Amino acid sequence: MADDWRRDRIGSALRGGNPTVLRRLEAGFAVIGDVQFLPGYSVLLVDDPAVQRLSTLSRRRRAAFLSGMDRLGEAVERACGRLDPAFLRVNLEILGNTDPYLHAHVWPRYAWEPHERVGGPVWLYPRERWSDGRWALGPRHDVLRQAIAEELDALDGDGDGDGDRGVTGR
């Protein structure tokens, strides 16, 4: 993957050039994470890069963003539960510490994680987990990407990926 899209994740998603996009949702983009040390890590990106806080959105858009976070979380839960019997749960987080735009993290958690890590926040993992190339998103994650995308479609109800809101899938 070329890194150009990383400098403008939301803009590149809006233009169709962000390769991590799984599906377009009503108030954002469901994307698979750049790092996969916890397979299935995904993020919901708001669809307007100027939006920095949840409270900036109108009540309707705020509800749509939170509904999208819930939908992505459930899709990750279903896909990871199907693909790895050691899957335990998902953690949902809106932190806003590093990237200046609104986004929500969906972290799958597994029984194979070290005991001292599985009960705590993902952010307590060693920093190299985010930068070591062996954890980088790549072709070996294609089955996982497809499984999460299929679950997003199944949760849509009619299979077109738009949540019955007139938004097209990727």
C-alpha positions in Angstrom: 0.0 0.0 0.0 1.3 3.4 -0.8 1.4 5.7 2.1 -0.2 8.9 0.5 -3.6 8.0 1.8 -2.3 8.0 5.4 -1.7 11.7 5.4 -5.4 12.3 4.7 -7.3 9.2 5.7 -10.8 10.8 5.5 -10.2 12.7 2.3 -8.7 9.7 0.7 -11.7 7.6 1.8 -14.1 10.2 0.4 -12.2 10.1 -2.9 -12.2 6.2 -2.9 -8.4 6.0 -2.4 -8.1 4.7 1.2 -7.3 1.0 0.9 -8.3 0.3 4.5 -12.0 1.1 3.9 -14.3 -1.8 4.5 -17.6 0.0 4.1 -19.1 3.4 3.9 -21.6 4.0 6.8 -24.0 6.8 7.3 -21.7 9.1 9.3 -18.3 7.7 8.5 -16.1 4.9 7.2 -15.5 1.5 8.7 -11.8 0.8 8.2 -9.5 -2.0 9.2 -6.6 -0.8 11.3 -3.0 -0.3 10.0 -1.7 -2.7 12.7 -3.1 -6.1 13.4 -1.4 -7.4 16.5 -4.9 -8.0 17.7 -6.5 -9.3 14.5 -9.6 -7.5 13.5 -8.6 -4.1 14.9 -10.8 -1.6 13.2 -11.6 2.1 13.3 -14.7 4.2 12.5 -13.6 7.4 10.9 -16.0 10.3 10.8 -16.7 11.4 7.2 -15.8 15.1 7.8 -12.2 15.8 8.7 -13.1 19.1 10.3 -15.1 17.2 13.0 -12.9 16.9 16.1 -15.4 16.0 18.8 -18.5 14.0 19.0 -20.3 17.0 20.5 -19.6 19.0 17.3 -22.0 16.8 15.4 -25.8 17.5 15.3 -27.8 15.1 17.5 -28.8 13.1 14.4 -25.3 12.8 13.1 -24.0 12.0 16.6 -26.5 9.2 16.9 -25.5 7.9 13.4 -21.8 7.9 14.3 -22.5 6.0 17.6 -24.7 3.6 15.7 -21.9 3.1 13.2 -19.5 2.4 16.0 -21.9 -0.2 17.4 -22.4 -1.8 14.0 -18.7 -2.0 13.4 -18.1 -3.4 16.9 -20.7 -6.1 16.3 -19.3 -6.9 12.9 -15.8 -7.3 14.3 -17.2 -9.4 17.2 -19.0 -11.8 14.8 -16.1 -12.1 12.3 -13.4 -12.6 14.9 -15.6 -15.0 16.9 -16.0 -17.0 13.7 -12.3 -17.0 12.8 -10.6 -17.5 16.2 -12.1 -19.6 18.9 -10.0 -17.7 21.4 -12.0 -14.5 20.7 -13.4 -13.0 24.0 -15.0 -9.6 23.3 -14.4 -6.1 21.7 -13.4 -2.9 23.4 -14.9 0.3 22.0 -13.0 3.5 22.5 -13.3 7.2 21.5 -10.1 8.7 22.7 -9.2 11.7 20.6 -5.6 12.0 21.8 -3.5 11.8 18.7 -5.5 12.2 15.5 -7.4 15.5 15.3 -10.6 14.1 13.8 -13.3 12.1 15.4 -12.8 8.4 15.3 -13.6 5.3 17.3 -11.4 2.3 17.9 -12.7 -1.3 17.9 -10.3 -3.6 19.5 -10.9 -7.4 19.6 -9.6 -9.2 22.6 -8.4 -12.8 22.8 -7.8 -15.5 25.4 -4.3 -15.9 23.9 -3.2 -12.4 24.9 -0.8 -12.3 27.9 -2.7 -12.4 31.1 -1.3 -9.0 32.2 -2.6 -7.4 29.0 -6.0 -8.9 28.2 -7.7 -7.3 31.2 -6.3 -3.8 30.6 -6.4 -1.2 27.8 -4.7 -2.0 24.5 -2.6 1.1 24.9 -0.6 -0.7 27.6 0.9 -3.0 25.0 4.6 -2.1 24.2 4.9 0.8 21.8 6.7 -1.4 19.1 3.4 -3.2 18.5 2.3 -0.1 16.6 5.5 0.2 14.6 6.9 -3.3 14.1 6.3 -4.4 10.4 5.3 -7.9 11.4 2.0 -6.5 12.8 1.3 -4.3 9.8 -1.9 -4.8 7.8 -1.2 -6.8 4.6 -2.5 -9.4 2.2 -2.5 -12.1 4.9 -5.4 -10.2 6.5 -7.6 -10.4 3.4 -9.8 -13.2 4.9 -10.3 -11.1 8.0 -11.1 -8.0 6.0 -13.7 -9.9 4.0 -15.3 -11.5 7.1 -15.7 -8.1 8.8 -17.1 -6.5 5.6 -19.6 -9.4 5.2 -20.7 -9.0 8.8 -21.3 -5.3 8.2 -23.4 -6.1 5.2 -25.4 -8.7 7.2 -26.0 -6.2 10.0 -27.4 -3.8 7.3 -30.3 -6.2 7.0 -30.8 -5.8 3.2 -27.2 -6.7 2.2 -26.5 -3.5 0.3 -24.2 -2.0 2.9 -26.0 1.3 3.2 -27.9 0.8 6.4 -31.0 1.8 4.5 -29.8 5.3 4.3 -28.9 5.6 0.6 -25.1 5.3 1.1 -23.3 3.0 -1.2 -20.7 0.4 0.0 -17.1 0.5 -1.2 
